[in-house]
């Protein structure tokens, strides 16, 4: 039967088969990507990393859900990177009330000092 088909139809069938093989390999690659590594690779600053560590420690069951949601948004192209503020807002909206550690820095003559030295 393959000998009876014209060359143009054979080429079209071959192209369809090749494109379906390429799609299946791409979907295998997508499945192999670890969502947690993907999300952590897109965190752009220390605050974002701190917030994700706190979320993982305080809410381990919700953390998995958040990772899946963020990885999905990254794969769709809706998120390119996550800074501290964006991470804080997304975590709060997804039901994880994580608060960042507050650090008060005292700078005197261009150097970071503690409060006693600053007041002297």
C-alpha distances in whole Angstrom, upper triangle without the diagonal:
4,5,5,7,11,13,15,12,11,15,16,13,15,18,18,17,20,23,22,23,26,27,27,29,32,32,33,35,37,37,39,42,45,46,50,50,48,51,53,52,53,56,58,62,64,65,61,61,64,63,60,62,64,61,60,63,64,61,59,57,57,56,52,52,53,51,48,49,50,47,45,47,46,43,43,45,48,50,50,53,56,60,63,63,60,59,62,61,58,59,62,60,57,60,62,65,66,69,69,72,75,76,79,80,83,84,87,87,84,83,82,85,86,88,91,91,90,93,95
4,5,6,9,10,12,10,8,12,13,11,12,15,16,15,17,20,20,20,23,25,25,27,29,30,31,33,35,35,37,39,43,44,48,47,45,48,51,49,50,54,55,59,61,62,59,58,62,61,57,59,62,59,58,61,63,60,57,55,55,54,51,50,51,49,46,47,48,45,43,45,44,40,40,42,45,48,48,51,54,57,60,61,57,57,60,59,56,57,60,58,56,59,60,63,64,66,67,70,72,74,77,77,81,81,84,84,81,80,79,82,83,85,88,88,87,90,92
4,6,8,9,12,11,9,13,15,13,14,17,18,18,20,23,23,23,26,28,28,30,32,33,34,36,38,39,40,42,46,47,51,50,48,51,54,52,53,56,58,62,64,65,62,61,65,64,61,63,65,63,61,65,66,63,61,59,59,58,54,53,55,52,49,50,51,48,46,48,47,43,43,45,48,50,50,54,56,60,63,64,60,60,63,62,59,61,63,61,59,62,63,67,67,70,70,73,75,77,80,80,83,83,87,87,83,83,82,85,86,88,91,91,90,93,95
4,7,9,12,10,10,13,15,14,15,18,19,19,21,24,24,25,27,29,29,31,33,34,35,37,39,40,41,44,47,49,52,52,50,53,55,54,54,58,59,63,66,66,63,63,66,65,62,64,66,64,62,66,67,64,62,60,59,58,55,54,55,53,50,51,52,49,46,48,48,44,44,46,49,51,51,55,57,61,64,65,61,61,64,63,60,61,64,61,59,63,64,67,68,71,71,74,76,78,81,81,85,85,88,88,84,84,83,86,87,89,93,92,91,94,96
4,6,8,7,7,10,11,10,12,15,16,16,18,20,21,22,25,26,27,29,30,31,33,35,36,37,39,41,45,46,49,49,47,50,52,50,51,54,56,60,62,63,60,60,63,62,59,61,64,61,60,63,64,61,59,57,57,56,52,51,52,50,47,48,49,46,43,45,45,41,40,42,45,48,48,51,54,58,61,61,58,57,61,60,56,58,61,58,56,60,61,64,65,67,68,71,73,75,77,78,81,81,84,85,81,81,80,83,84,86,89,89,88,91,93
4,6,6,6,9,10,11,13,15,16,17,19,20,22,23,25,26,28,29,31,32,34,35,37,38,40,42,45,46,50,49,47,50,52,50,50,54,56,59,62,63,59,60,63,62,59,61,64,61,60,64,65,62,60,58,58,57,53,52,53,51,48,48,49,46,44,45,45,41,40,42,45,47,47,51,54,57,60,61,57,57,61,60,56,58,61,58,57,60,61,65,65,68,68,71,73,74,77,78,81,81,84,84,80,80,79,83,84,86,89,89,87,90,93
4,5,5,6,9,10,10,12,14,15,16,18,20,21,22,24,26,27,29,30,32,33,35,36,38,40,43,44,48,47,45,48,50,48,48,52,53,57,60,61,57,57,61,60,57,59,62,60,58,62,63,61,58,57,56,55,52,51,51,49,46,47,47,44,42,43,42,39,38,40,43,45,45,48,52,55,58,59,55,55,59,58,55,57,59,57,55,59,60,63,63,66,66,69,71,72,75,75,78,78,81,81,77,77,77,80,81,83,87,86,84,88,90
4,5,5,6,9,10,11,13,14,15,17,19,20,21,23,25,26,27,29,31,32,33,35,37,38,42,43,46,45,43,46,48,46,46,50,51,55,58,58,55,55,59,58,55,58,60,58,57,60,62,59,57,55,54,53,50,49,49,47,44,45,45,42,40,41,40,37,36,37,40,43,42,46,49,52,56,56,53,53,56,55,52,54,57,54,53,56,58,61,61,63,63,66,69,70,72,73,76,76,79,79,75,75,74,78,79,81,84,84,82,85,88
4,5,5,6,9,10,11,12,14,15,17,18,20,21,23,25,26,27,29,31,32,33,35,37,40,41,45,44,42,44,47,45,45,49,51,54,57,58,54,54,58,57,54,56,59,56,55,59,60,57,55,53,52,51,48,47,48,46,43,43,43,41,38,40,39,36,35,36,39,42,42,45,48,52,55,55,52,52,55,54,51,53,55,53,51,55,56,59,60,62,62,65,68,69,72,72,76,76,79,79,75,75,74,77,79,80,84,83,82,85,88
4,5,5,6,9,10,11,12,14,15,17,18,20,21,23,24,26,27,29,30,32,33,35,39,40,44,43,41,44,46,44,44,48,50,54,56,57,54,54,57,56,53,55,58,55,54,58,59,56,54,52,52,50,47,46,47,45,42,43,43,40,38,39,39,35,35,36,40,42,42,45,48,52,55,55,52,52,55,54,51,53,55,53,51,55,56,59,59,62,62,65,67,68,71,72,75,75,78,78,75,75,73,77,78,80,83,83,81,84,87
4,5,5,6,9,10,10,12,14,15,16,18,20,21,23,24,26,27,29,30,32,33,37,38,42,41,38,41,44,42,42,46,47,51,54,54,51,51,55,54,51,53,56,54,52,56,57,55,52,51,50,49,46,45,45,43,40,41,41,38,36,37,36,33,32,34,37,39,39,42,45,49,52,53,49,49,53,52,49,51,53,51,49,53,54,57,57,60,59,62,65,66,69,69,72,72,75,75,71,72,71,74,75,77,80,80,78,82,84
4,5,5,6,9,10,11,12,14,15,17,18,20,21,23,25,26,27,29,31,32,36,37,40,39,37,40,42,40,40,44,46,49,52,53,49,50,53,52,49,51,54,51,50,54,55,52,50,49,48,47,44,43,43,41,38,38,39,36,34,35,34,31,30,32,35,37,37,40,43,47,50,51,47,47,51,49,46,48,51,48,47,50,51,55,55,57,57,60,63,64,67,67,71,71,74,74,70,70,69,72,74,75,79,78,77,80,83
4,5,5,6,9,10,11,12,14,15,17,19,20,21,23,25,26,27,29,31,34,35,39,38,36,39,42,40,40,44,46,49,52,53,49,49,53,51,48,51,53,51,49,53,54,51,49,47,47,46,42,41,42,40,37,38,38,35,33,35,34,30,30,32,35,37,37,41,44,47,50,51,47,47,50,49,46,48,50,48,46,50,51,54,54,57,57,60,63,64,67,67,71,71,74,75,71,71,70,73,74,75,79,79,77,80,83
4,5,5,6,9,10,11,12,14,15,17,18,20,21,23,25,26,27,29,33,34,38,37,35,38,40,38,39,42,44,48,50,51,48,48,51,50,47,49,52,50,48,52,53,51,48,47,46,45,42,41,42,39,36,37,38,34,33,34,33,30,30,31,35,37,36,40,42,46,49,50,46,46,50,49,46,47,50,48,46,49,50,54,54,56,56,59,61,63,66,66,69,69,73,73,69,69,68,71,72,74,77,77,76,79,81
4,5,5,6,9,10,11,12,14,15,16,18,20,21,23,24,26,27,31,32,36,35,32,35,38,36,36,40,41,45,48,49,45,45,49,48,45,47,50,47,46,50,51,49,46,45,44,43,40,39,39,37,34,35,35,32,30,31,30,27,27,28,31,33,33,36,39,43,46,47,43,43,47,46,43,45,47,45,44,47,48,51,51,54,53,56,59,60,63,63,66,66,70,70,66,66,65,68,69,71,75,74,73,76,78
4,5,5,6,9,10,11,12,14,15,16,18,20,21,23,25,26,30,31,34,34,31,34,37,35,35,39,41,44,47,48,44,44,47,46,43,46,48,46,44,48,49,46,44,43,42,41,38,37,37,35,32,33,33,30,28,30,29,25,25,27,30,32,32,36,38,42,45,46,42,42,45,44,41,43,45,43,41,45,46,49,49,52,52,55,58,59,62,62,66,66,69,70,66,66,65,68,68,70,74,74,72,75,78
4,6,5,6,9,10,11,13,14,15,17,19,20,21,23,25,29,30,33,33,31,34,36,35,35,39,41,44,47,48,44,44,47,46,43,45,48,45,44,47,49,46,43,42,41,40,37,36,37,35,32,33,33,30,28,30,29,26,26,28,31,33,33,36,39,42,45,46,43,42,46,45,41,43,46,44,42,45,46,49,49,52,52,55,58,59,62,63,66,66,69,70,66,66,64,67,68,70,74,73,72,75,78
4,5,5,6,9,10,11,12,14,15,17,19,20,21,23,27,28,32,31,29,32,34,32,33,37,38,42,44,45,42,42,45,44,41,43,46,44,42,46,48,45,42,41,41,39,36,36,36,33,31,32,32,29,27,29,28,24,24,26,29,31,31,34,37,40,43,44,41,41,44,43,40,42,45,43,41,44,45,48,48,50,50,53,56,57,60,60,63,63,67,67,63,63,62,65,66,68,71,71,70,73,75
4,5,5,6,9,10,11,12,14,15,16,18,20,22,25,26,30,29,27,29,32,30,30,34,36,39,42,43,39,39,43,42,39,41,44,41,40,44,45,42,40,39,38,37,34,33,33,31,28,29,29,26,24,26,25,21,21,23,26,28,28,31,34,37,41,41,38,38,41,40,37,39,42,40,38,41,42,45,45,48,48,50,53,54,57,58,61,61,64,65,61,61,60,63,64,66,69,69,67,70,73
4,5,5,6,9,10,11,12,14,15,17,19,20,24,25,28,28,26,29,32,30,30,34,36,40,42,43,39,39,42,41,38,40,43,40,39,42,44,41,38,37,36,35,32,31,32,30,27,28,28,25,23,25,24,21,21,23,26,28,28,31,34,38,40,41,38,37,40,40,36,38,41,38,36,40,41,44,44,47,47,50,53,54,57,58,61,61,65,65,62,61,60,63,64,66,69,69,68,70,73
4,5,5,6,9,10,11,13,14,16,17,19,23,24,28,27,25,28,31,29,30,33,35,39,41,42,39,38,41,41,37,39,42,40,38,41,43,40,38,37,36,35,31,31,32,29,27,28,28,25,23,26,25,21,22,24,27,29,28,31,34,37,40,41,38,37,41,40,37,38,41,39,37,40,41,44,44,47,47,49,52,53,57,57,61,61,64,65,61,60,59,62,63,65,68,68,67,70,72
4,5,5,6,9,10,11,12,14,15,17,21,22,26,24,22,26,28,26,27,30,32,36,38,39,36,35,39,38,35,37,40,38,36,40,41,39,37,36,35,33,30,30,30,27,25,26,26,23,21,23,22,18,19,21,24,26,25,28,31,34,37,38,35,35,38,38,34,36,39,37,35,38,39,42,42,44,44,47,49,51,54,54,57,58,61,61,58,57,56,59,60,62,65,65,64,67,69
4,5,5,6,9,10,10,12,14,16,19,20,24,23,21,24,27,25,25,29,31,35,37,38,34,34,37,36,33,35,38,35,34,38,39,36,34,33,32,31,28,27,27,25,22,23,23,20,18,20,20,16,16,18,22,23,24,26,29,33,35,36,33,32,36,35,32,33,36,34,32,35,36,39,39,42,42,45,48,49,52,53,56,56,60,60,57,56,55,58,59,60,64,64,62,65,68
4,5,5,6,9,10,11,12,15,18,19,23,23,21,24,26,25,26,29,32,35,37,38,34,34,37,36,33,35,37,35,33,37,38,35,33,32,31,30,26,26,27,24,22,23,24,20,19,21,21,17,18,20,23,25,25,28,30,34,36,37,34,33,36,36,32,33,36,35,32,35,36,39,39,42,42,45,48,49,52,53,57,57,61,61,58,57,55,58,59,61,64,64,63,66,68
4,5,5,6,9,10,11,13,16,18,22,21,19,22,25,23,24,28,30,33,35,36,33,32,35,35,32,33,36,34,32,36,37,35,32,31,31,29,26,26,27,24,22,23,23,20,19,21,20,16,18,20,23,24,24,26,29,32,35,36,33,32,35,35,32,33,36,35,32,35,36,39,39,41,41,44,46,48,51,51,55,55,59,59,55,55,53,56,57,59,62,62,61,64,67
4,5,5,6,9,10,11,15,16,19,18,16,20,22,20,21,25,27,30,32,33,30,29,33,32,29,31,34,31,30,34,35,33,30,30,29,27,24,24,24,21,19,20,20,17,16,18,16,13,14,16,20,20,20,23,25,29,32,33,30,29,32,32,29,30,33,32,29,33,33,36,36,38,38,41,43,45,48,48,52,52,56,56,53,52,50,53,54,56,59,59,58,61,64
4,5,5,6,9,10,13,14,18,18,16,19,21,21,21,25,27,30,32,33,29,29,32,31,28,30,32,30,28,32,33,31,28,27,26,25,22,21,22,19,17,18,19,15,14,17,16,12,14,16,19,20,21,23,25,29,31,32,29,28,31,31,27,28,31,30,27,30,31,34,34,37,37,40,43,44,47,48,52,52,56,57,53,52,51,53,54,56,59,59,58,61,64
4,5,5,6,9,12,14,17,17,16,19,21,20,22,25,28,31,32,33,30,29,32,31,28,29,32,30,28,31,33,30,27,27,26,25,21,22,23,20,17,19,20,16,16,19,17,14,16,19,22,22,22,24,26,30,32,33,30,29,32,32,29,29,32,31,28,31,31,35,34,37,37,40,43,44,48,48,52,53,56,57,53,52,51,53,54,56,59,59,58,61,63
4,5,5,7,10,12,15,14,13,16,18,17,19,22,24,28,29,30,27,26,29,29,25,27,30,28,26,30,32,29,27,26,26,24,21,21,22,18,16,19,18,14,14,17,15,12,15,17,20,20,19,21,23,27,29,31,28,26,30,30,27,28,31,30,28,30,30,33,33,35,35,37,40,42,45,45,49,49,53,53,50,49,47,50,51,53,56,56,55,58,60
4,5,6,9,10,13,13,11,14,17,16,17,20,23,26,27,28,25,24,27,26,23,25,28,25,24,27,29,27,24,24,23,21,18,18,18,15,13,15,15,11,11,13,12,9,12,14,16,17,17,19,21,24,27,28,25,24,27,27,23,24,28,26,24,27,27,30,30,33,32,35,38,39,43,43,47,48,51,52,48,48,46,48,49,51,54,54,53,56,59
4,6,8,9,13,13,12,15,17,17,18,21,24,27,28,29,25,24,27,26,23,24,27,25,23,26,28,25,22,22,21,20,16,17,18,15,12,15,15,12,12,15,14,11,14,17,19,19,19,21,22,26,28,29,26,24,27,28,24,24,28,27,24,26,26,30,29,32,33,35,38,40,43,44,48,49,52,53,50,49,47,49,49,51,55,55,54,57,59
4,6,9,12,11,11,14,16,16,17,20,23,26,27,28,25,23,26,26,22,23,26,24,22,25,27,25,22,22,22,20,17,18,19,15,14,17,16,13,14,17,15,13,16,18,20,20,20,21,22,26,27,29,27,25,28,28,25,25,29,28,25,28,27,30,30,32,32,34,38,39,42,43,47,47,51,52,48,47,45,48,48,50,53,53,53,56,58
4,6,9,8,7,11,12,12,14,17,19,22,23,24,21,20,23,23,19,20,23,22,20,23,25,23,21,21,20,18,15,16,16,13,12,14,13,10,11,14,12,10,14,15,17,16,16,17,18,22,24,26,23,21,24,25,22,22,26,25,23,25,25,28,27,29,29,31,34,35,39,40,43,44,47,48,45,44,42,44,45,47,50,50,49,52,55
4,6,5,6,9,10,11,13,15,18,21,21,22,19,17,20,20,16,17,20,18,16,19,22,20,17,17,17,14,12,14,14,10,10,13,12,9,11,14,12,12,15,17,18,17,17,17,17,20,22,24,22,19,22,23,20,20,23,23,21,23,22,25,24,26,26,28,31,33,36,37,41,42,45,46,43,42,40,42,42,44,47,47,47,50,52
4,6,5,6,9,10,11,13,16,19,20,20,16,15,18,17,14,15,18,16,14,18,20,17,15,15,14,12,9,11,10,6,6,9,8,5,8,11,10,9,13,14,15,14,14,14,14,18,19,21,18,16,19,20,16,16,20,20,17,19,18,22,21,23,23,26,29,31,34,35,39,40,44,45,42,40,38,40,40,42,46,46,45,48,50
4,5,5,6,8,10,11,15,16,17,17,14,12,15,14,11,12,15,13,11,14,17,15,13,14,13,10,8,11,10,6,8,10,9,7,11,13,11,12,16,16,17,15,15,14,13,16,17,19,17,14,17,19,16,15,19,19,16,18,17,20,18,21,20,23,26,28,31,32,36,37,41,42,39,37,35,37,37,39,42,43,42,45,47
4,6,5,6,9,10,13,15,16,17,14,12,15,16,12,13,17,16,14,17,19,18,16,17,17,13,12,14,13,9,11,13,11,9,13,14,12,13,16,16,17,15,14,13,13,16,17,20,18,16,19,20,18,17,21,22,19,22,20,22,21,23,22,24,27,28,31,32,36,36,40,41,38,36,34,36,37,39,42,42,42,44,47
4,6,5,7,9,12,15,16,17,14,13,16,16,13,15,18,17,15,19,21,20,18,19,18,14,13,14,13,9,10,12,9,6,10,11,8,9,13,12,14,11,11,10,11,15,17,19,16,14,18,19,16,17,20,20,18,21,20,22,21,23,22,25,27,29,32,33,36,37,40,41,38,37,35,37,38,40,43,43,42,45,48
4,5,5,7,10,13,14,14,11,10,13,13,10,12,15,13,13,16,18,17,16,17,15,12,11,12,10,7,9,10,7,6,9,10,8,10,13,12,13,10,10,9,8,12,13,15,13,11,14,15,13,13,17,17,15,18,16,19,17,19,19,21,24,25,29,30,33,34,38,39,36,35,33,35,35,37,40,41,40,42,45
4,5,5,9,11,11,12,9,8,11,11,9,10,13,13,12,15,17,17,16,18,16,13,13,14,12,9,12,13,10,10,13,13,11,13,16,16,16,13,12,10,9,11,12,15,14,11,14,16,14,14,18,19,17,19,17,19,17,19,17,19,22,23,27,27,31,32,35,36,33,32,30,32,32,34,38,38,37,40,42
4,6,8,11,12,14,11,10,14,14,12,14,17,17,16,19,21,21,19,21,20,16,16,17,15,12,14,15,12,10,14,14,11,13,16,14,15,12,10,8,9,12,14,17,15,13,17,19,17,17,21,21,20,22,21,22,20,22,20,22,24,25,28,28,32,32,36,37,33,32,30,33,34,36,39,39,38,41,43
4,6,9,12,13,10,10,14,14,12,14,17,16,16,20,21,21,20,21,19,16,16,17,14,12,14,14,10,10,13,11,9,11,14,12,12,9,7,5,6,9,11,14,12,11,14,16,14,15,18,19,18,21,19,21,19,20,19,21,23,24,27,27,31,31,35,36,32,32,30,33,33,35,39,38,37,40,43
4,6,8,9,6,6,10,10,9,12,14,14,15,17,19,19,19,21,19,15,16,17,14,12,15,15,11,12,15,14,11,14,17,15,14,11,9,6,5,6,8,11,10,8,12,14,13,13,17,18,17,19,17,18,16,17,15,17,19,20,23,24,27,28,31,33,29,28,26,29,30,32,35,35,34,37,39
4,7,9,7,8,11,12,12,14,16,17,18,20,22,22,22,24,22,19,20,21,17,16,18,18,14,15,18,16,14,17,19,16,16,12,10,6,6,5,8,11,10,10,13,15,15,16,18,20,20,22,20,20,18,18,16,18,19,19,22,22,25,25,29,30,26,26,24,27,28,30,33,33,32,35,37
4,6,6,7,9,10,11,13,15,16,17,19,20,21,22,24,22,19,21,22,18,17,20,20,16,18,21,19,17,20,22,20,19,15,13,10,8,6,6,10,11,10,12,15,15,16,18,20,20,22,19,19,16,16,13,14,16,16,18,18,22,22,25,27,23,22,21,23,24,26,30,29,28,31,33
4,5,5,6,9,10,11,12,14,15,16,18,20,20,23,21,18,21,22,19,18,21,21,18,19,22,21,19,23,25,23,22,18,17,13,11,8,7,11,13,11,12,16,16,16,18,20,21,22,19,18,15,14,11,11,13,13,16,16,20,20,24,25,22,21,19,21,22,24,27,27,26,29,31
4,5,5,6,9,10,10,12,14,15,16,18,19,22,19,17,20,20,17,17,20,20,17,19,22,20,19,23,24,22,21,17,17,13,10,7,5,8,10,9,9,12,13,13,15,17,18,19,16,15,12,10,7,9,11,11,15,16,19,21,24,26,23,22,19,21,22,23,27,27,25,28,31
4,5,5,6,9,10,11,12,14,15,16,17,19,17,14,16,17,14,13,17,16,13,15,18,16,15,19,21,19,18,14,14,10,7,5,4,7,8,6,7,11,11,10,13,15,15,17,14,14,11,11,9,12,14,15,18,19,23,24,28,30,27,25,23,25,25,27,30,31,29,32,35
4,5,5,6,9,10,11,12,14,15,15,18,17,13,16,17,14,13,17,17,14,15,19,18,16,20,22,21,20,16,15,12,9,9,8,11,12,9,10,14,13,12,15,18,17,18,15,15,12,13,10,12,15,16,19,20,24,25,29,30,27,26,23,25,25,27,30,31,30,33,35
4,6,5,6,9,10,11,12,14,15,18,16,14,16,18,15,15,19,19,16,18,21,21,20,23,25,24,22,19,19,15,12,11,8,12,13,10,10,14,14,12,15,18,17,17,14,14,10,10,7,8,12,13,16,18,22,23,27,29,26,24,21,23,23,24,28,28,27,30,33
4,5,5,6,9,10,10,12,13,16,14,11,14,15,12,13,16,16,14,16,19,18,18,21,23,22,20,17,18,15,11,10,7,10,11,7,7,11,11,9,11,14,13,14,10,10,7,7,6,9,12,14,18,20,23,25,29,31,28,27,24,25,25,26,29,30,29,31,34
4,5,5,6,9,10,10,11,13,12,8,11,13,10,9,13,14,12,13,17,16,16,19,21,20,19,16,17,14,11,11,9,12,12,8,9,12,11,9,12,14,13,13,10,11,9,11,10,12,16,18,21,23,27,28,32,34,31,30,27,28,28,29,33,33,33,35,38
4,5,5,6,9,10,10,13,13,10,12,15,12,12,16,17,15,16,20,20,19,22,24,24,23,20,20,17,14,14,12,15,15,11,12,15,14,12,15,17,16,16,12,13,10,11,11,12,15,17,21,23,26,28,32,34,31,29,26,27,26,28,31,32,32,34,37
4,5,5,6,8,10,13,12,10,13,15,13,13,17,18,16,18,21,21,21,24,26,26,24,21,22,19,16,15,13,15,15,12,11,14,14,11,13,16,15,14,10,10,7,8,8,10,14,16,20,22,25,28,31,34,31,29,26,27,26,27,30,31,31,33,36
4,5,5,6,7,10,8,6,10,11,9,10,14,14,13,16,18,18,19,22,23,23,22,19,21,18,15,15,13,14,14,11,10,13,12,8,10,13,11,10,7,8,6,9,10,13,16,19,22,25,28,31,34,37,34,32,29,30,29,30,33,35,34,36,39
4,6,6,5,8,8,5,8,11,10,10,13,15,14,15,18,19,19,21,24,24,23,20,21,19,16,17,15,17,17,13,13,16,14,11,14,16,14,13,10,12,10,13,13,15,19,21,25,27,31,33,36,39,36,34,31,32,31,32,35,36,36,38,41
4,6,6,10,10,9,12,14,13,14,17,18,18,19,22,23,23,25,27,28,27,24,25,22,19,19,17,19,19,16,15,18,17,14,15,18,16,15,11,12,10,13,13,14,18,20,24,26,30,32,35,38,36,33,30,31,29,30,33,35,34,36,39
4,6,9,9,9,12,14,13,14,17,18,18,20,23,23,24,26,28,28,27,24,26,23,20,20,18,19,19,16,14,17,16,12,13,16,14,12,9,10,8,11,13,14,17,20,24,26,30,33,36,39,37,34,31,31,30,30,33,35,35,36,39
4,6,5,6,9,10,10,12,14,15,16,18,20,21,22,24,25,26,25,23,25,22,19,20,18,19,19,15,14,16,15,11,12,14,12,10,7,9,9,13,15,17,20,23,27,29,33,35,39,42,39,37,34,35,33,34,37,39,38,40,43
4,6,5,7,9,10,11,13,15,15,17,19,20,21,23,25,26,25,23,24,22,20,21,20,21,20,16,16,18,16,13,15,17,14,13,10,13,12,16,17,19,23,25,29,31,35,37,41,43,41,39,35,36,35,36,39,40,40,42,45
4,5,6,7,9,11,12,13,15,16,18,20,21,22,24,26,24,23,25,24,21,23,22,23,21,18,18,19,16,13,15,16,13,12,11,14,14,18,20,22,26,28,32,34,38,40,44,46,44,42,39,40,38,39,42,44,43,45,48
4,5,5,6,9,10,11,12,14,16,17,18,20,21,23,21,20,22,21,18,20,19,19,18,15,15,15,13,10,12,12,9,8,7,11,12,16,18,20,24,27,30,33,36,39,42,45,42,40,37,38,37,38,41,43,42,44,47
4,5,5,6,9,10,10,12,14,15,16,18,20,21,20,18,20,18,16,18,17,18,16,13,13,15,12,9,12,13,10,10,8,12,11,15,16,19,22,25,28,31,34,36,40,42,40,38,35,36,35,36,40,41,40,42,45
4,5,5,6,9,10,11,12,14,15,16,18,20,19,18,20,19,17,19,19,20,18,15,16,17,14,12,15,15,12,12,12,15,15,19,20,22,26,28,32,34,38,40,43,45,42,41,38,39,39,40,43,44,43,46,48
4,5,5,6,9,10,11,12,14,15,17,19,17,17,19,18,17,19,19,20,17,14,16,16,12,11,13,13,9,10,11,14,15,19,20,23,27,29,33,35,39,41,44,46,43,42,39,41,40,41,44,46,44,47,50
4,5,5,6,8,10,11,12,14,15,17,15,14,16,15,13,16,15,16,13,11,12,12,9,7,11,10,7,9,9,12,13,16,17,21,24,26,30,32,35,37,41,43,40,39,36,38,37,38,42,43,41,43,47
4,5,5,6,8,10,10,12,14,15,15,13,15,14,12,15,16,17,14,11,14,14,11,10,14,14,11,13,12,15,15,18,19,22,25,27,30,32,36,37,41,43,40,38,36,38,37,39,42,43,42,44,47
4,6,5,6,9,10,10,12,14,14,13,15,15,15,18,19,19,17,14,16,17,13,12,16,15,12,14,14,18,18,21,22,25,28,31,34,36,39,41,45,46,43,42,39,41,41,42,46,47,45,48,51
4,6,5,6,9,10,11,13,11,11,14,14,13,16,17,17,14,12,15,14,10,11,13,12,9,12,13,16,17,20,21,25,27,30,33,35,38,40,44,45,42,41,39,41,41,42,45,46,45,47,50
4,5,5,6,9,10,11,9,8,10,10,10,13,14,15,11,10,13,12,9,10,13,12,10,14,13,16,16,19,19,23,25,27,31,32,36,37,41,42,39,38,36,38,38,39,43,43,42,44,47
4,5,5,6,9,10,10,9,11,11,11,15,17,18,15,13,16,16,13,13,17,16,14,17,17,20,19,22,22,25,28,30,33,34,38,39,43,44,41,40,38,40,40,42,45,46,44,47,50
4,5,5,6,9,9,9,12,13,14,17,19,20,16,15,18,17,13,15,18,16,14,17,18,21,21,24,25,28,31,33,36,37,41,42,46,47,44,43,41,43,43,45,48,49,47,50,53
4,6,5,6,5,6,9,11,11,15,17,17,13,13,16,15,11,14,16,14,13,17,18,20,20,23,23,27,29,31,34,35,39,40,43,45,41,41,39,41,42,43,47,47,45,48,51
4,5,5,6,5,6,8,10,14,16,17,13,13,17,16,13,15,18,17,16,19,19,22,21,23,23,26,29,30,33,34,38,38,42,43,40,39,37,40,40,42,46,46,44,47,50
4,5,8,8,9,12,14,17,20,21,17,17,20,20,16,18,21,20,18,22,22,25,25,27,27,30,32,34,37,38,41,42,45,46,43,43,41,43,44,46,49,49,48,50,53
4,6,8,10,13,15,18,21,21,17,17,21,19,16,19,21,19,18,22,23,25,26,28,28,31,33,35,38,39,42,43,47,48,44,44,42,45,46,47,51,51,49,52,54
4,5,7,10,13,16,19,19,16,16,20,19,16,19,21,19,19,23,23,25,25,27,27,30,32,33,36,37,40,40,44,45,41,41,40,43,43,45,49,48,47,49,52
4,7,10,11,14,17,16,13,14,17,15,13,16,18,16,16,20,21,23,23,25,25,28,30,31,34,35,38,39,42,43,40,40,38,41,42,43,47,47,45,47,50
4,6,7,11,14,14,10,11,14,13,11,14,17,15,15,19,19,21,20,22,21,25,26,28,31,32,35,35,39,40,37,37,35,38,38,40,43,43,41,44,47
4,7,10,14,14,11,12,16,16,14,16,19,18,18,22,21,23,22,23,22,25,27,28,30,31,34,34,38,38,35,35,33,36,37,39,42,42,40,43,46
4,7,10,11,9,10,13,14,12,15,17,17,18,20,19,21,19,20,19,21,23,24,27,27,30,31,34,35,32,31,30,33,34,35,39,38,37,40,42
4,7,8,6,6,9,10,10,11,14,15,15,17,16,17,15,16,15,18,20,21,24,24,28,29,32,33,30,30,28,30,31,32,36,36,34,37,40
4,6,5,6,9,10,11,12,14,15,16,18,17,17,15,15,13,15,17,18,20,21,24,25,29,30,27,26,24,27,28,29,33,33,31,33,36
4,6,5,6,9,10,11,12,14,15,17,15,14,12,11,9,12,13,14,17,18,22,23,27,28,25,25,22,25,25,26,30,30,28,31,34
4,5,5,6,9,10,11,12,14,16,14,13,12,11,10,13,14,16,18,19,23,24,28,30,27,27,24,26,26,27,31,31,29,31,34
4,5,5,6,9,10,11,12,14,13,14,13,13,13,16,17,19,22,23,26,28,31,33,30,30,28,30,30,31,35,35,33,35,38
4,6,5,6,9,10,10,12,11,11,10,11,11,14,16,18,21,23,26,28,32,34,31,30,27,29,29,30,34,34,33,35,38
4,6,5,6,9,10,11,9,8,7,8,8,12,14,16,19,21,25,27,31,33,30,29,26,28,28,28,32,33,31,33,36
4,6,5,6,9,10,10,9,10,10,12,15,17,19,22,24,28,29,33,35,33,32,29,31,31,31,35,36,34,35,39
4,5,5,6,9,9,10,10,12,14,17,19,22,25,27,30,32,36,38,35,34,32,34,33,34,38,38,36,38,42
4,5,5,6,5,7,7,10,12,15,18,21,24,26,30,32,35,38,35,34,31,33,32,32,36,37,36,37,41
4,5,5,5,5,7,9,12,15,17,21,23,26,30,32,36,38,36,35,32,33,32,32,36,37,35,37,40
4,5,7,8,11,13,15,19,21,24,27,29,33,35,39,41,38,38,35,36,35,36,39,40,39,40,44
4,6,9,11,14,16,20,22,25,28,31,34,37,40,43,40,39,36,38,37,37,41,42,40,42,45
4,6,9,12,15,19,21,25,28,30,34,36,40,43,40,39,36,37,36,36,39,41,39,41,44
4,6,9,12,15,18,21,25,27,31,33,37,40,37,36,33,34,32,33,36,38,36,38,41
4,7,10,13,15,19,22,25,28,31,35,37,35,34,30,31,30,30,33,35,33,35,38
4,7,10,12,16,19,22,25,28,32,34,32,30,27,28,27,27,30,32,31,32,36
4,7,9,12,15,18,22,24,28,31,29,27,24,25,23,23,27,28,27,29,32
4,6,9,13,15,19,21,25,28,25,24,21,22,20,21,25,26,24,26,29
4,6,10,13,16,19,22,25,23,21,18,18,17,18,21,22,21,23,26
4,7,10,13,16,20,23,21,19,16,16,15,15,18,20,18,20,23
4,6,10,13,16,19,17,15,12,12,11,12,16,17,15,17,20
4,7,10,13,16,15,14,10,10,9,9,13,14,12,14,17
4,6,10,13,11,10,7,7,8,9,12,12,10,13,15
4,7,10,10,8,6,6,6,7,10,9,6,9,12
4,7,6,5,4,6,8,9,12,10,7,11,12
4,5,5,6,7,10,10,11,8,6,10,10
4,6,8,9,13,14,15,11,10,13,13
4,7,9,13,15,16,13,12,15,15
4,6,10,12,14,11,10,14,14
4,7,10,12,10,9,13,14
4,7,8,6,6,10,11
4,6,6,6,9,11
4,6,5,6,9
4,5,5,6
4,6,5
4,6
4
